[in-house]
Amino acid sequence: MKKFIVIVGIIIALLAGAFVALRIYTKQFSPQEEASFKNEDVDIEVNYSRPYKKDRKIFGELVPYGEVWRTGANEATSFTTNVPLNIKGEVLPAGSYSIFTIPGEDVWQIIFNSQTGQWGIALSGEANYNEEENVLTAEVASVDSPDTFEQFTISFEQMGEEIEMILMWDQTLVVVPMTVEQG
């Protein structure tokens, strides 16, 4: 019995080590990044992984249209805000969320989901999220860019009272407008 417990312990340790090594290995190809917006009392942070284009057609092929995408690589992209935000007429309460998207040729759905900390895809290859945990979904236009963005990038810009979260990859730009919810 003692040998059995030792063998099981060794197997568990090897599997845990392999899992950690796999996570480190995959992050070499899609490094972790943080995008943030800080102004007066507003603090917004996005943590995501940045895959490269590598001569691939991204949207419509690698990332299919009409299917939920983890919006980056590795772990699900996280979004944290310390204030409630108005996004396309709906209020996103202060808190932490995962961001998923459903890319389309002309319109994207941006999904803020209350489940956080999960790996971005399930073993099935589909996005690892529970639709019932969706807090807010907003539709925004996608724009074709004459420039090619080699690495997936999220950034923030301020335009007057509006904060814009900008997603860029390949020749696609998506702008998610938001304002601080007054209340």
N, C-alpha and C positions, 0 to 999 in steps of 0.2 A: 504493500500500500504506500509505503514511504517513497519507493522508487517512482510509482505512478504520479504522486504529487510533485515530485521533483521534475519529472519529464513534462508534465502539464505546465509547470511554472516556467521551464525553459522555453517551451513552445510559445507561451503567451509573451514572454520577454522578446523572443525573436520576431514575432508578429508586430509587436509594438515598435520595435526598432526599425523594422521594414517600413512601417507606416510613416514614421518620422522621416526616414531617409527619402521616401517617395515624395513627401511634402516639400522637403528641402530641394530635391532634384527638380520638381516641377516649377518651383519659384525662380529657378535660374532662367527659365524661358519667358516668364511673365512676372517681372519683379513687382514687389509691393510698393504702393505709392499712397500718399495722402494729399487730398485737395481740401482747402479750407477757405472759409469766408469769415472774417472777423471785422465787426464794425460796431462801435458803441456797445450796446448790450446784446448784439447778435453774434452767436458762435455756431457755425455750421461746419461739420467735418465729414468727409467721405474717405473711406479706406477701401482700396481696390487693387487688383492686380492688372498689369499692363501688358497684354499679349502684343506680339508683333505681326505685321501683315505678311512678311516673308513671301512676296510675289504671289499671294493667294487673292482670289476674289472673296471679299469678306461677306458683305450683306447680300443675301439671296442665295449664297452657296455655303460657305463655312458656317455662317450664322443665318439659318433659314428665315425667310419672311413668314410672319404669321405664327411663329412659335416662341414660347417664353425663353428668354436668354438670361443668363446670370449676370450680364452686364460687366464683363471683364473675364478674369480667369481665376482659377483656384477657389478660395472661399467666396461666398456670396458677398457682393459689394455692400458695405455698411454705410449708412447715412445717419448722422446724429445732429439734432438741432436743440438748442436750449430755449427756443421761443416757438410758439405756434406760427405756421406759415400758411399763407393763402396761395394755393397752386391751382391755377385755372378755375377759380371760383369755389374751390373746396378747401377746407381747413385740415392741415396736417398738424396734429398736436405735437408739442415738444416731446422729444424722446428719441429712441434709437430704432432704426428700421434696416431691413435689407432692401436694396433696389434691384428689381428685375425689370426687364423691358420686353416688349413684343415689337420687334422691328417690322416696318412695312416699307414699301417703296416710297410712299409720300408722307405717311403718318406713322408715328410710333406711339405705343402705349407705355407710359412710365408707371411702374407699380411700386408703391411703398408698402412693404410687408412687415408685420410686427415680429415675425420669427427672425432671430439673428444668430450669428455664430456658426452656421452650418456650412459644410462644403458646398460649393456652387452647383454641382451636378450630382445626381443620384447614380447608383450603379447601372441603372437602365440607360444612362446617357442623357436623360431629360433634366431640366432645371429642378433643383432640390428645394422645392418650396411648397407650402400648403396654401392653396388659393383662398381657403377660408380665413386665413390670417391677413389678407389684404386690407389695408387701412384706407388707401387712396389710390385711385388710378386716374391718370390724366393723359389726354391725347395731345400730342404736339407734332408739328410739322418737322419733317426731315428735309435737309437742304443738300443738294449736290454741290460739292466744292471743286473748284478747278485744281486745288492743291491736294496732295496725297499725304495723309497722316500715317506714317509708318507704324507708330505705336499707339495703342488705344490710350486716350487721354481724357480726363475729366478736369475742368477748371471752372472758376467762378469769376464773374464780372458784375459790376454794379452799373446800372443804367438808370439814373435818377433814383426813384424809390424802389425800383425793381432789382432783384438779385437774379442773375441768370446762371444756371448750372448748365455748362456746355459739355456735350459728349462728342468726341471727335475720333474717327478711325476710318482708314481707307480714304474714300472721297465723300464721306458723309459727315454732316454736322447736325446735331440735334440740340436745340436750346429749350431748357425747361425754365419758364419764367415763374418767379415766386416773389411775394412781398410778405413783410412781417404783418401778421394778423393783429389788428388793433382791437383790444377788447378789455 
